Amino acid sequence: MTTTTAFGSSVDLGPGIDYFEEIERLKKETDTILLAHYYQEGDIQDVADFIGDSLDLARRAQAVTHKRILFAGVHFMAETAKILNPTKTVLIPDMAAGCSLAESCPPGPFAEFKAAHPDHVVVTYINCTAEIKALSDIICTSTNAVDIVNSIPADQPIIFAPDRYLGAWVSKRANRDMVLWDGSCIVHETFSHKRLVQLKVRHSEAKVVAHPECPPHILDEADFIGSTRKILNFVSDDPATTFIVVTEAGIIHQMKKNEPEKTFIPALNDDENCNCNNCPFMKLNTLEKVYQALLTGQPEIEMSEDLRQRAEKPLLEMLARS
């Protein structure tokens, strides 16, 4: 198999390539920074220049000085980098790496939903498309969602989208009634309460850490609820040595690197044959695809300047309030 490089020449993608070595070489040659989310496979996390959760990555993307950004995550994350860097080339290893939560909030129906609540401020979770960001007033992440909501006057009605579970958790924490869009993440929604309770019985010394995108009956079993970054900090700071992890399993790679003496047990769903604690979209990205994107300069994220500017405004509002 051959491919065309960003420089117009053909290169044989035969066996025996040292992807780690070649990726490092190409990053330098093309002045590309590789950003990766914690849910990526371990090899991609290890070769990335910066790893983070959505807020970390948005902040880092805003400060990029490289000519190109290669975003190892899902499509909305790469879009966010492009929104914040209109003059830079933004690549993604696999254009099909979407997001079930983003897909649960299509622009047309959401515009109608917003129009039905004309006096509401729209607070939207960053896990959404550029079109949904453009319909929003303020973006948030799971890290800062409660603070963002608390920064809005108490008498101001709020629409929260697209994740109904994160919205319900934020509503409870902030003591605010909000109108919630009915969206969800396929990974966090399918964790089994029965199997989680069984794990807690089997590992009575373990603490349960969970992401707020999980349904309430799962969160009720948690000792700690927070964003991926906050979960990482908790398992490092807490004296417990065993943790049941109720979020996408890719985060366990960093947990083991940070705390090699501790034990991390992934929560599962009811289907023993399903690897459902792994996001199928995140895992579309591979080390080989990272290499090929660096080599060819494709796939590239593109959007109209009008859409970019409209989506940028609520993103910058979030970063200013964070």
Helices and strands as residue ranges (DSSP letters): E 2-4, E 10-12, H 19-30, E 32-37, H 42-47, E 50-52, H 54-62, E 68-72, H 75-84, E 89-91, H 100-103, H 107-115, E 121-125, H 130-134, E 138-140, H 145-150, E 158-161, H 164-174, E 179-180, H 186-189, H 193-202, E 207-210, H 216-219, E 224-225, H 228-237, E 242-246, H 251-258, E 263-266, G 282-284, H 287-296, H 305-321
